[in-house]
Amino acid sequence: MIVCAGDIESFKFAEPMGIGLVDMAINLTRRCLFNKPEYILFIGTAGSYGNHKILDIVESKRASNLELSFLENNSYTPIDNVLESENKFVKNDTIVNSSNYITTNFELAKKYNDYGIGIENMEFFSVVKVAKEFEIPVAGIFAVTNYTKQNAHEDFKKNHNEAMEKITKYLLEKNIIK
């Protein structure tokens, strides 16, 4: 099953599940309870913490939920905040960080790279968490739309359509969709 966030990030070949960590978790859990898929492939856009370029395609099977306050030693969490899927889809070790907030401080954002975290996408941590709970193989494919800096939203809007096209073309080339 191919899923996406929805709204402006919808694809005709993917099932929209909701924007952000909470809506994604609720809707994907409901879907898995009533019609468990064999696999989950999440597709969407992402911001780069500096090591990936605009319009790069990044595959991942690892997700984290590290907030900016953690990078400044202002918080901690008792949850397992880095998850990995055992799957045959991708071998990339790029960790995708998820938060309901978009990072706009590039100097602070670059610290994510110290933890092996390369990009951010609002939903992927929820996708991996739900998939692991239901023992479903999961992976993500992302197109980078922006760097995580002050003008992140403007860059996202400027590059969004091309990123969506690039994801579609990539999936066609890999014979994931027809």
C-alpha positions in Angstrom: 0.0 0.0 0.0 1.3 3.4 -0.9 0.3 6.3 1.4 0.9 10.0 1.5 -0.1 12.9 3.8 -2.8 14.3 1.5 -4.1 17.8 0.9 -1.5 19.4 -1.5 0.7 16.4 -1.1 -1.7 13.9 -2.8 -1.0 11.4 -5.5 -3.6 9.6 -7.5 -1.8 6.3 -6.8 -1.5 6.8 -3.0 -3.9 6.8 -0.1 -3.9 10.1 1.9 -3.7 9.5 5.6 -3.4 13.0 7.1 -1.0 15.8 7.8 1.3 15.7 10.8 2.1 13.0 13.4 -1.3 12.7 15.0 -3.6 12.6 12.0 -1.3 10.2 10.2 -1.1 7.9 13.3 -4.9 7.8 13.7 -5.9 7.3 10.1 -3.1 4.7 9.3 -4.0 2.8 12.5 -7.6 2.7 11.5 -6.6 1.5 8.0 -4.4 -1.3 9.4 -7.0 -2.5 11.8 -9.7 -2.9 9.2 -7.6 -3.9 6.1 -4.0 -4.7 7.0 -1.7 -4.2 4.0 1.3 -6.4 3.2 3.6 -3.4 3.2 3.5 0.4 3.6 5.4 2.8 1.3 5.1 6.4 2.4 5.8 9.1 -0.2 6.2 12.8 0.4 8.4 15.8 0.5 11.1 16.7 3.1 13.4 19.5 4.2 17.1 18.9 4.3 19.3 19.5 7.3 22.1 20.4 4.8 23.5 17.1 3.4 20.8 16.6 0.8 20.2 18.9 -2.1 17.0 20.4 -3.3 15.0 17.8 -5.4 17.2 14.9 -4.2 15.3 11.7 -3.8 15.9 10.1 -0.4 14.8 6.6 0.5 14.6 5.6 4.1 13.5 2.9 6.5 14.5 4.9 9.7 12.6 7.6 11.5 13.1 9.7 14.5 11.2 12.1 16.7 13.8 14.5 18.1 12.6 18.0 18.9 14.9 21.1 18.6 14.9 21.4 22.3 16.7 18.1 22.6 19.6 19.5 20.5 20.0 22.3 23.0 19.9 19.9 26.0 16.6 21.5 27.1 14.5 18.3 27.1 14.6 14.5 27.2 12.1 11.7 26.4 11.4 8.3 27.8 10.1 7.0 24.4 12.1 5.1 21.8 12.5 8.1 19.5 14.5 6.4 16.7 12.8 3.5 14.9 13.9 1.3 12.0 12.0 -1.1 9.8 13.2 -4.4 8.6 12.3 -4.4 5.0 13.5 -5.3 1.5 12.5 -2.0 -0.1 15.4 0.3 0.8 18.9 0.1 2.3 19.4 3.8 2.9 20.5 4.7 6.4 19.3 8.3 6.3 17.1 8.9 9.3 14.0 11.0 8.7 13.0 13.2 11.6 9.4 14.0 12.3 7.8 16.8 14.2 4.6 18.8 13.9 6.9 21.9 13.5 9.1 22.8 10.6 12.7 23.7 11.4 13.7 27.2 10.4 17.0 27.6 12.2 19.6 26.3 9.9 22.5 26.5 12.3 20.6 24.4 14.9 19.2 22.1 12.2 22.7 21.1 11.1 23.1 19.5 14.5 20.7 16.8 13.4 23.4 15.5 11.0 25.5 14.7 14.0 22.9 12.0 14.9 22.7 10.6 11.3 19.4 12.5 10.7 19.4 14.0 7.2 15.9 15.2 6.4 12.6 16.1 8.1 9.1 15.1 7.1 6.1 15.7 9.4 4.5 12.2 9.1 7.2 9.5 8.7 7.8 8.7 12.4 4.1 8.0 12.8 4.1 5.8 9.7 7.0 3.7 10.9 5.6 3.5 14.5 2.2 2.2 13.2 3.8 -0.2 10.8 6.0 -1.7 13.5 3.0 -2.1 15.8 1.2 -4.1 13.1 4.5 -5.9 12.0 4.2 -4.5 8.5 7.3 -3.7 6.4 7.6 0.0 5.8 9.8 2.4 3.8 9.6 6.0 2.7 10.6 7.9 -0.5 11.0 11.6 -0.2 11.9 14.5 -2.6 13.7 17.4 -0.9 11.9 20.7 -1.4 13.9 23.0 0.9 16.6 23.5 3.4 15.6 23.8 7.0 16.2 27.5 7.3 14.3 30.8 7.7 12.7 30.8 4.2 11.9 27.1 4.3 8.2 27.6 3.6 8.8 29.8 0.6 11.3 27.3 -0.8 8.9 24.5 -0.2 6.1 26.3 -2.1 8.5 27.1 -5.0 9.8 23.5 -5.3 6.7 21.5 -4.3 5.2 20.8 -7.8 8.6 19.8 -9.3 9.3 17.5 -6.2 5.9 15.8 -6.6 6.6 15.2 -10.3 10.1 13.9 -9.4 8.6 11.4 -6.9 6.2 10.2 -9.5 8.9 9.8 -12.1 11.1 8.0 -9.7 8.3 5.5 -8.7 7.7 4.8 -12.4 11.4 4.2 -13.1 11.6 1.8 -10.2 8.4 0.0 -11.4 6.7 0.7 -8.1 3.8 2.2 -9.9 2.6 1.8 -13.5 
